[in-house]
Amino acid sequence: MTAASDAPPARPALHDDAAQPSATLARTTLHQRTIVMTGYAREDGLFEIEGRVTDTKPHEFTPPGGNRHVRAGEPLHDMSVCMVFDAGLVVRDVAYVTHSSPYPACQRGGESLRDICGLRIAAGWSAEVKRRLGGARSCTHLMELLLPMATTAMQSMSVFNLQNPTPRDAAGRPTKIDSCFAYARDGEVVLRRWPEFHRPLGEDGGGVT
């Protein structure tokens, strides 16, 4: 018999109505991170994504190696990035503001963010951003804000993209198919939108591999 101490931890139960972790076990808040992303259309024809990350703790905290004393509920990190791009999803400019940080050096951590100017928001975005800005090249928190900005930009542009023809590959197959779980080739969405490309699970070429 497996000892109780060797048993795997219980998986959190989810409520069907709100998909929240079960409240059957007492929990203590250790940290709260909030990330907000907003997309804008500018009057000059360009677009912006603004992202902001804040980190707070419910207890007092002093960053290791630092001399800043962070009070309970006071932001340890509070940083913003604004990314400007055009209709072709090419980055035109990047700006940042560090409102609050654990160390004075963090204030200069976004000086290299403009190294992504000219980069197009497309497949491989995260890997290329990390290649250009990873490690000591930039503030990790500012760089990580740029990663979900790509999908936020896509969502922001969806109102315009709906007016354009569906992107297709050389074989005429919509590129959206198999791009995510909901658009699996054997799924209901593909069956409704492009029944000619629907492939039931188990059929030759069907299912996500």
C-alpha positions in Angstrom: 0.0 0.0 0.0 1.3 3.4 -0.9 2.1 5.6 2.1 0.0 8.7 2.5 3.1 10.9 2.2 3.8 9.3 -1.2 0.4 9.9 -2.7 0.1 12.5 -5.4 -1.6 15.8 -4.4 -5.3 16.0 -5.1 -6.1 17.8 -8.3 -8.2 21.0 -7.8 -11.9 20.6 -8.4 -13.5 23.1 -10.7 -17.0 24.5 -10.3 -19.1 24.1 -13.5 -20.6 27.5 -13.2 -17.5 29.7 -12.8 -14.5 27.3 -13.3 -13.0 28.4 -10.0 -10.8 26.2 -7.8 -12.7 24.4 -5.1 -13.2 26.2 -1.8 -13.2 23.0 0.2 -9.6 23.6 1.3 -8.4 26.7 3.2 -5.9 28.7 1.1 -3.6 31.6 1.9 -2.9 34.2 -0.7 0.9 34.5 -1.4 1.1 36.7 -4.5 -1.2 38.4 -7.0 -0.2 39.2 -10.6 -2.5 41.2 -12.8 -2.0 41.6 -16.6 -4.2 43.9 -18.6 -4.0 44.2 -22.4 -5.9 46.7 -24.5 -5.9 47.2 -28.3 -6.5 50.6 -30.0 -7.0 51.9 -33.5 -5.3 55.3 -34.0 -6.5 58.1 -36.2 -3.3 58.0 -38.3 -4.1 54.4 -39.4 -1.7 52.7 -37.0 -2.6 50.5 -34.1 -1.5 50.1 -30.5 -1.5 47.4 -27.9 -1.0 48.6 -24.3 0.0 46.0 -21.7 0.5 46.5 -18.0 1.6 44.0 -15.3 1.4 44.5 -11.6 2.7 42.2 -8.8 1.5 42.6 -5.2 1.9 40.6 -2.0 -0.3 40.5 1.0 2.7 40.9 3.3 5.7 43.2 3.6 8.7 42.2 1.4 12.3 43.3 0.8 13.7 42.1 -2.5 16.9 40.1 -2.0 20.0 42.3 -2.5 17.9 45.4 -2.6 17.1 48.2 -0.1 13.5 48.8 -1.1 10.9 47.9 1.5 7.6 46.9 -0.2 4.6 47.3 2.0 1.7 44.8 1.9 -0.5 45.5 -1.2 2.1 47.9 -2.7 3.1 47.0 -6.2 6.5 45.2 -6.3 6.3 45.4 -10.1 4.1 47.9 -12.0 5.2 48.2 -15.6 3.6 49.2 -18.9 4.5 48.6 -22.6 2.9 50.2 -25.6 3.5 48.6 -28.9 2.7 50.4 -32.2 2.1 48.3 -35.3 0.6 48.8 -38.8 -2.1 47.0 -40.7 0.4 44.4 -41.9 1.2 43.6 -38.3 4.7 45.0 -38.5 6.0 46.6 -35.3 6.7 50.3 -35.8 7.6 51.5 -32.3 7.7 50.4 -28.7 7.6 52.5 -25.5 7.6 51.5 -21.9 7.1 53.0 -18.4 8.3 51.4 -15.2 6.0 52.8 -12.5 7.4 50.5 -9.7 10.2 48.0 -9.5 12.3 46.1 -6.9 15.6 47.6 -8.0 16.7 51.0 -9.4 18.4 49.4 -12.4 15.0 48.1 -13.5 14.1 51.6 -14.6 16.4 51.2 -17.6 15.3 47.6 -18.4 13.2 48.6 -21.4 15.7 50.5 -23.3 16.3 47.6 -25.8 12.6 46.9 -26.5 12.8 48.9 -29.7 15.0 46.1 -31.1 11.8 44.4 -32.2 10.9 47.3 -34.5 10.4 45.8 -38.0 9.4 42.4 -36.6 6.1 41.1 -37.9 3.5 39.6 -35.6 3.2 36.0 -36.9 4.2 32.5 -36.1 7.5 32.4 -34.2 6.8 35.7 -32.5 7.6 34.5 -29.0 10.8 32.8 -30.0 12.1 35.8 -31.9 11.2 38.3 -29.1 13.1 36.1 -26.6 16.1 35.8 -29.0 16.3 39.6 -29.3 15.5 40.6 -25.8 16.1 37.6 -23.6 18.5 37.3 -20.6 20.2 40.5 -19.5 19.3 42.3 -22.7 16.1 43.6 -21.2 13.8 43.4 -18.1 12.2 40.0 -18.1 8.8 41.4 -17.0 8.7 43.9 -19.9 9.8 41.3 -22.4 7.2 38.9 -21.2 4.5 41.5 -21.7 5.3 41.5 -25.4 4.6 37.8 -25.8 0.8 37.9 -25.3 0.6 41.2 -27.1 0.8 39.2 -30.3 -2.5 37.4 -29.7 -4.0 40.6 -28.3 -3.1 42.3 -31.6 -4.7 39.4 -33.6 -7.9 39.7 -31.5 -7.9 43.5 -31.9 -7.6 43.2 -35.7 -10.3 40.6 -36.0 -13.0 43.2 -36.7 -11.0 44.1 -39.9 -10.0 40.6 -40.8 -13.6 39.4 -40.9 -14.0 41.6 -44.0 -11.1 39.9 -45.8 -11.0 36.5 -47.5 -10.2 33.5 -45.4 -6.4 32.9 -45.6 -5.6 29.6 -47.3 -2.5 27.5 -48.0 -1.3 26.5 -51.4 -3.8 23.6 -51.4 -6.7 25.9 -50.7 -7.1 24.7 -47.1 -7.9 27.4 -44.6 -4.9 28.1 -42.4 -7.1 28.4 -39.4 -7.7 24.7 -39.3 -5.6 22.9 -36.6 -4.4 26.3 -35.4 -5.9 25.6 -32.0 -8.1 23.1 -30.2 -11.4 24.6 -31.3 -10.3 24.6 -34.9 -9.2 21.0 -35.0 -9.9 19.4 -38.4 -12.3 16.9 -36.7 -14.1 19.5 -34.7 -17.6 21.1 -34.9 -16.3 24.6 -35.9 -14.5 23.2 -39.0 -17.6 21.1 -39.8 -19.8 24.2 -39.8 -17.4 26.6 -41.5 -15.6 24.4 -44.0 -17.4 21.0 -44.2 -15.4 20.1 -47.2 -12.2 20.1 -45.1 -13.7 18.4 -42.0 -12.0 15.1 -41.2 -13.6 12.9 -38.6 -11.2 11.4 -36.0 -9.7 8.2 -37.2 -10.3 8.9 -40.8 -7.2 9.0 -43.0 -5.5 12.4 -42.4 -8.0 13.2 -39.6 -7.5 14.3 -36.1 -4.8 16.5 -34.7 -1.3 14.9 -34.7 
